[in-house]
Amino acid sequence: MNRAVAAEVLHLAAGLLLTLAFFRAAIWSYPQGAGSLEPVCVLTMLALLAMSVPALVKAARQPRN
């Protein structure tokens, strides 16, 4: 694993954790909407994961210099 891949993985992890934190705060502040916010949270995190795949592939294909 080169540095570019490690950086992309760290950015992905940070994005997923921040997304989870924002949605948990939203669920805490509006508990009646927890049933509708939790699926949106999961789908948002899946979208974030899907959008990061091309960047990870690009970083993995870079030569190690």
Backbone torsions as a table, in degrees:
resi	resn	phi	psi	omega
1	MET	NA	121.6	179.0
2	ASN	-87.7	177.9	-175.3
3	ARG	-65.3	-35.3	-178.7
4	ALA	-65.4	-40.9	178.4
5	VAL	-66.8	-42.6	178.8
6	ALA	-61.1	-40.8	178.8
7	ALA	-65.3	-41.4	178.3
8	GLU	-64.5	-40.4	179.5
9	VAL	-66.1	-39.9	177.6
10	LEU	-64.8	-41.3	177.9
11	HIS	-65.4	-38.4	177.5
12	LEU	-64.2	-46.0	179.4
13	ALA	-61.8	-42.1	178.7
14	ALA	-64.2	-41.4	178.7
15	GLY	-63.9	-41.5	178.9
16	LEU	-66.6	-40.8	178.8
17	LEU	-66.7	-40.6	178.0
18	LEU	-66.8	-39.3	176.7
19	THR	-61.4	-45.1	178.2
20	LEU	-62.6	-41.5	179.8
21	ALA	-63.6	-42.4	179.5
22	PHE	-64.2	-43.7	-179.6
23	PHE	-70.2	-36.0	176.4
24	ARG	-64.3	-38.0	176.8
25	ALA	-66.2	-38.6	178.0
26	ALA	-65.9	-41.1	178.9
27	ILE	-66.9	-37.8	178.4
28	TRP	-65.0	-40.8	-176.5
29	SER	-79.3	-21.2	178.8
30	TYR	-136.1	75.8	-174.9
31	PRO	-64.1	-24.0	178.8
32	GLN	-66.6	-25.4	-178.4
33	GLY	-95.5	10.6	-177.3
34	ALA	-59.8	-37.5	-179.2
35	GLY	-64.3	-30.3	178.8
36	SER	-95.7	-23.2	-179.8
37	LEU	-79.2	-33.2	-177.6
38	GLU	-63.6	-44.3	176.4
39	PRO	-64.7	-35.4	177.8
40	VAL	-65.0	-37.6	177.4
41	CYS	-62.3	-46.6	-179.5
42	VAL	-62.9	-44.2	-179.8
43	LEU	-67.0	-36.3	177.1
44	THR	-64.9	-41.9	179.1
45	MET	-67.5	-37.2	175.7
46	LEU	-65.7	-38.5	176.8
47	ALA	-65.0	-41.2	177.5
48	LEU	-62.2	-41.7	177.5
49	LEU	-64.3	-44.3	-179.9
50	ALA	-64.9	-37.3	-179.5
51	MET	-73.1	-20.0	-179.1
52	SER	-88.2	-12.9	-178.4
53	VAL	-60.7	-46.5	179.2
54	PRO	-60.5	-37.5	178.8
55	ALA	-67.5	-37.5	177.4
56	LEU	-66.4	-42.3	178.8
57	VAL	-64.4	-43.1	178.9
58	LYS	-62.2	-42.5	179.6
59	ALA	-67.2	-36.0	-179.4
60	ALA	-70.8	-28.4	-178.8
61	ARG	-83.2	-11.2	179.2
62	GLN	-67.1	141.0	176.6
63	PRO	-68.5	149.1	-179.7
64	ARG	-87.5	98.4	178.5
65	ASN	-111.6	NA	NA
